């Protein structure tokens, strides 16, 4: 699938100041690395930013394939470690300043998902700087990683805390094509594909531009720090793929029944073909066609007979679904740069391998939106009239949880489990290129 959109509209954003990854889709297949860095010395932290700055490309000509690129984001504690003035620190949103662990209750990160169970260094005070490499092949990934590692060597006062490689051929560890449904940012120069809807105001994704309300959202001060930046939500999940496979086996008599049930949970077949367009069977050709794969809505399916109301993709983007709890869907959109790690498996027993998903959301409201999604759309069914029913893939399920497959009569499939467990996460600010230079001085 061609993940690069052609520029057909004249850009009106400061593309040469916005980090590429805000607008650049990851390649397919993709390879990369997530790294977390601690800053123990302010001067060393600034020097690291000066060294890394030339390696962070802008979003100018973002539609042209590039072998690899680096993205850089900073936590609130990282801004403190860099010596950002208190007045500037106070201008950041309260939930960003609190950090993801501090917002666990709002996010409903309880039980196995609670911060006390997270992997180090997540949830601790040392998560300061996040560096991510995206590449189209393993050789380019290694070259880019070697480049930033060279900048770390011999620089006392900064410490590499974690290093996680990732990569996939476009399919996640559950075996489903992922990452192709993205909002179109007004002024980016991108031409919407069929089904994308109208471009959404740039201020929903990049600070300093009008939002869907007609006015720019509040941004950190001074302008050189806030403008052309955005916020990042990073959540690392371990995926229980064998448990998912067993659940399908236990609830489907044939392979065809099991695949249909899985598609009902996801809202798409493994190829990415949506149930809305292919309700009875997978259509790989549809899944490979970027002009058709998102060209649908739910206007003809108000009861969820094709795509269940509680399916994962319908929760994450209700499109024109009539909602019981009113909200403007366009201000709930985020740019997703999620990545998969580990190998898919069809096994029914857990092999102990580390596999899962790094959920990554970018946007001017990304933190507010993810907190809303986690609280309302993921962990509740009230917004579509499903009561306490939760997202079948990414929620923390209660004992006795079930999933409803609408029909005559509807089928309530029992015993649904938590197929993903949160291993950690953080809120970050992704500064503009000029802001990186300002932070390094």
C-alpha positions, 0 to 999 in steps of 0.5 A: 500500500502506498502510504505517501500522499501526493501534495496537490494543495498548496501548503499553508503551514510552516512545514520547514519548522514542523517535525517530519513525523507529525505529517509523515506516515511511517513506511510500510514495511517499517523498522525503527527504535524507541529510546528513552534518555535521562538528563542529569546535567542541564548543560549536557542536555542542551548539548545533546539537543544541539547534536541531535537537531541536525538529524531531525528533519522537517515536514517540508516535502514530507510526501517524498520517500526518505530512507530514515528519519528521527523524531524528538520529544520531551517530557515535563520533567525533561523540560525542567531538567533543561532549565526551562523558565518556570513561567514557561513550565507553568504555561503547559497544560496541567495534565502534561505537567502531571504526567501519565502516571499522575493521570492514571485514574482519569485514564482508568489505568488500574489493576494490571495496568496501574503504574506500579506494574509498569516497566522501568523507566516508565512512571519514574522521574527519569523519563526526560527525552524520547528519541524515535527512529523510523526507517524503511529497512533494517540497514537504514534503521541501523545507520540512523540509530548509530548516528544518534548513539554517536552523539550520546557517547562521551557526553556525561550528564545524559544517560540512555535508559531504554532502547526498544526496537520495533518493526512490521510489514504493515500488520500488527502482532494479532495479524491485522493491517494497521496504521492507514486511517489518518486525519488529513491536516488542513494546510499540510498540502495533502489531498484527501483520499476517498473516505477521509472527509474534509481536512481538519483544521491544522490547530487540532494537530499543530499549535499556533493555527486555528482549530475547529473552534475557529481559534488557536488553542492555548500553547506554551510560552514563549511563542518560539517554544509553543508554535509549530509544536504538538503533544505526544501520548506514548503507551506501550502494551504487551499483547496476549495474542495466544489468549486472543487465538484461544478465545476465537477457537472457543467461540467459533466452530470453524475457521470461517466463523472464527475469522468473522468473529475476529473481524466483528471485534476489530471492524476490519478483516486481517487485510484491512478491508472494512466490514462496512464494505465487505461484510461477509468475507475478507477482500485482500484487494480492497485492503491493498487499495488506499483509495477504497480502504477508508471510503465508507461510513456507517449511515446504512448501518445504524444498528451495527449489523455489519460493523458492530457499534462496539467494534474497535474501529467504530469506537476509535472513529465513530464517523457518522454513528449517532452517539448517545453522548454528544461530542464533536468527532473532529476534535477527537481525532489524533495522528497515530504513529503506532508501532508493533514489536515482536513476532505475530503468532498463531499459537494457542499457548503463550510462548513467553515472547515479548510482543505488542504495540506502542500506541503513539498519538500526536496532536494539539489535544492529544493528551485530552483526547486520549484521556477522553477516549480511554475514559469514555470510548474505550472503557465504556459503551454509554456513548453508543448505548452499550452500557458497561461493555468495553473496547474488545481489544485494548480495554482492561476487561472485568470478570464476566465481560462480553461482546455484542454481535448485533443480529436477529437475535443479537449474539452476546459472546462471553468470556472476552479477556484483556488482550493487551496489558499496559506496560508503561507510557508518558506524555511528551511535547514534540517541539518545532525545529526552532524550539529545539534550537531555543531549548539548546541555548 
